[in-house]
């Protein structure tokens, strides 16, 4: 839910609803747990710090903020990786990095993307389309982040939230590729609430969410609804295993929104799973997939 702050003339985000972590005490505990998580993962991996891809949006700004709280600003690298990025968002990413006192590097990926579109795409898939190029953009960003992490013995600190992960609204081996997701247990509306509490500027919190995969792209247009409508459906259908029909009746969600959310959750299961193996000689997990190895991520990104 978006509300207007009459005193300052800006927009702030307020989330209401059972089960959401949005009151002050809950958010304080969430912040402490997220900060401890980052510190523990970096320590366990023997890493020197983390690299965060900064877009100028609320998820990446909050992630960088929590990383600084966990590690100090000298162990956090912010990277701006524009390709189709609005100039205002690119400037905002740098402004947020400066405010946090972290090192910031910006690399324009447009020339590399153009090279791929001119020389590779026509040979392998001439009709790949805008979405394929958008996913390529996310994967190029992942490559740049891991290159920096590899060179510095850092971990890649991903910025995905629970809403995106449950919907499969991320690029496999793109923004879905990271060593840790500090916001991965928080719905988008909870991320917005936490960001407000830790002092992220309200103009960032209230900004229209975008994955920045092509010019003018927005999450709401892609998903068909805003997170204020999506998150309560996910909370009921996924966390509480309730039927879509009951969600529609109790939350007054449109049938189209509820059904789309439920379908996206089911259809994207593969994006949240370890790539399967055949299970030869009973070496799989019983469902055709292999057992993931529960090891700390390597500090050099390998």
N, C-alpha and C positions, 0 to 999 in steps of 0.2 A: 504494500500500500504506500502511495506517495502522498506526503502532506506538505503544505507550504509553511515555512517559518516566517511569520509576519514580522518578527523583530528584525531579521536580517535580510528579508527579501529574497531568500534562496530556497531551494527545494531540499527536503530531507526525506529519508526513507524510514517508514515505520512498519514493522511486521507484527501482526497479531495472529493468534491461533494456537490451539493446544499442541504441545509437544515441541514447539520451536524455541530455540535458545536465544531469547531476545531481551530478557530483563537484565538489569545491571549486574546482579550477582552471577547469573549464568555466564554472561559475556566475560566477566573478569576471570572466571574459572577456565573458560575456553581459551582465552588469551594465554594464561599461564601454561596450560597443557600444550598448546601449539608451540610456544616458545621452547618449552622443555623438550618437545619432540624434535624440533630442528637441532637443538644442541646435542641431544642424544644420538641422532642419526649421523651427524657430522663426526662426533667423537668416535662412534663405533666403526666408522669407515676409515678413520685415520686421515680424514680430509682436512684441508687447510681453511676451507670456507665454502661458499655457495655462489652460484651464478643464477640470476633471475632475469628472465626476459620481461622487459618493461614496455607496456603498450600505452600507458596513460590512463588505463582503466582501473576499476576498483580492485579486481582480483590481484593483479600484479603489484599494484601499489601497496595493498595490505600485506601480501606475501613478503615483499621487500622490507616493510616496516617490522614484521615479526622476526625476520631473519636478522635484522640489525639488533633487535632486542635480545636475540639469542646469542649472537656471535660478536657484536660490535660492528661499527660501520667500516672498519678496515678489512673485514673478512667477507664482505658482500660486494659482488660485482653486478652492476645493472647493465643490461644490454638492450639497446633499442635496435630493432631489426625491421625497419619499414620496407614495404614493397608497394602496397596500395594505400599506405597509411595517410589519413588526413593530416595535414601539416600541424593543425592544432593539437592533435593527439601526440604527434612526435615531439612537439615542444613540451607538452605536459609531462611526458615520460622523463625528459631531461630535468624539468623543474622539480619533479618528485624526487629524482635521484639526488639533486643538489640539496633539497631540503633534508634528506636523510643523511647527507654527508658521505655518500658512497661513491666509489669510482663508477664512471659511466662511459660506455663506449657505444657509438652508433655506427651501424653499417647498413648502407642502402643495398638491399637485395634485388632491387629492380633490374640492374644490368645482368645479374646472374639468371634471373627468371626470364628475361628477354632472350638470353642466349639459349636457354633450354627450350623455350617456345619456338625459336627460330630453327634450331638444329636437331633437337631430340624429339620433341612432340610430333612433328610431321612424319617422322620415320616410324614411330612405334604406335601412335594413335592420333591420326590427323583430326579426328572428331572427338577428342577427349572432353572438350567443353569446359565451361567456367568452373564447375565444382572440382574437377580433376586438377585444374591449375591452382585453385584455392588450397586444396590439400597439399599440393606440391609446395606452395608457399610455406605452409606450416612445417613441412618436413625440412625445408631449407633452413628455417629458423632453428629447428631441433639440431641440425648438423652444426650450425654456428655455435649454439650454446654448448654442445658437447665438445667441440674443438677447444673452446675456451676452458671448459672444465678439465679436459684432458691435459692441457698445457700447464694449468695452474694447480693441479691436484685438488680441484674443487668438486662438489656435487652439483648437479642440475636440480634446482629447486623449482618444481612445477607450480603452476598457478591455478590448476583446474579445481572447481568446487564440486560438491556432491550432486547438485542438479545436473551439471554437464556430464559427469561421469555416469550417472544412472540413465540419462537420456542417450548416451553414446554421442553426445554433441561435442566431439573432439576428433582430431585426426589421429588415426592409428599410426604410431611411430612419428608423430608430429608433436602437437602440444600434449598428446597422450604419452610421450616419451620423456620420462624424468626419473630421478632417483628418489624423490619424496614429494608428496603433495600435502603441505601443511593445512590447506583448506579443504582437503578431500572428504572430510566428514561433515562439512557445513553446507547447507542449502544456500543458494544464491542470496535469498532474502536474509539469512543469518550472516552471511559475509558482509552484506551492506550494513547490518546493525552493528557488527563488530568493528567494521571500518569507522563508523561514526564514533564509537566509543574510544578508539585509540587515537582519534584526531585526524583521520584522513579528511581532506577538504570536502565539504559537502557537494561542491561542483563535480568532484570525481565520483562520489557515492551515487549521485543522482544521474550520472551520465548514461545515455542509451547504450546498453551492452552490445558489443560487437566482437566477433572473432577476427575481424579485419582481414578476411580472406580475399575480398575484392572491394572495390570502391562502392561505398554506400550500403554495404551489407550490415544487417542488424540481426541480433538473436531473435527478437520478437517476430520479425518477418519470416525467418527460417523456420521457427518452431510453431508459428501460428498463434502464439499467446505470450503474454509477459510472465516473468517468473513469479509474480504475485499470484497468478492463477495456477501456474504449473506446480509450484512447490507443495501446496496443500494436497494436490492429487498424488504426487510422489510419496508424500508422508503417509497417506492412508493406504495406497495400493502396495507400496514396497515395504515400508517399515511395519505396517500393521496387517499386511496381507488381506486387505479388504477387497470386496468386489467393486468393479468399476461402477456398477449400477447403484450401489450404496453411496459411493463417493458423489455421484451426480446428484442424488437426492439430498444428501446432507449438506454439501458445500455449495449447492447451486452452481456448480461448474457446468459449462455447456457440454453436451454429449460429445461433440467433436473434439473439444480440448481433452477431456478425460480419456477418450478412446485413443487419441493420438499419443498422449503421454504413455499410456499403458503399452501401446504397440511399440513405441520407440524403445522402451525399457527392455522388452522381450527381444526385439530384433537386434539389439546391440550387445547381447550377452557375450558374443564372441570378442568384442572389443575390450572387455574387462577380464578376459581369461588368458592364461598362459597358452601359447600355441600348442595344439594337441599333437601327440605322437600316436602311432598305431597300437601301442600297448603290447608289443611283442614280448613273449615269455613272461607275461604278467608284470611287466615293468611300468605299466601305466597306472593311472589312479582308479581304474575300474570303469571309467566312462570314455575311454579313448584318449585321455590326456595324460601327460606325464606329471609326476610330482614336482612342483616347483621347489627349488633349493632355497632354504631359508637362510641365506647368507647375507651379511652386510654388503652393501654396494661398494665396489672398489673406488678408492679415492680419486683415481685418474679417469673415471668414467668408463672403464672397460668391464 
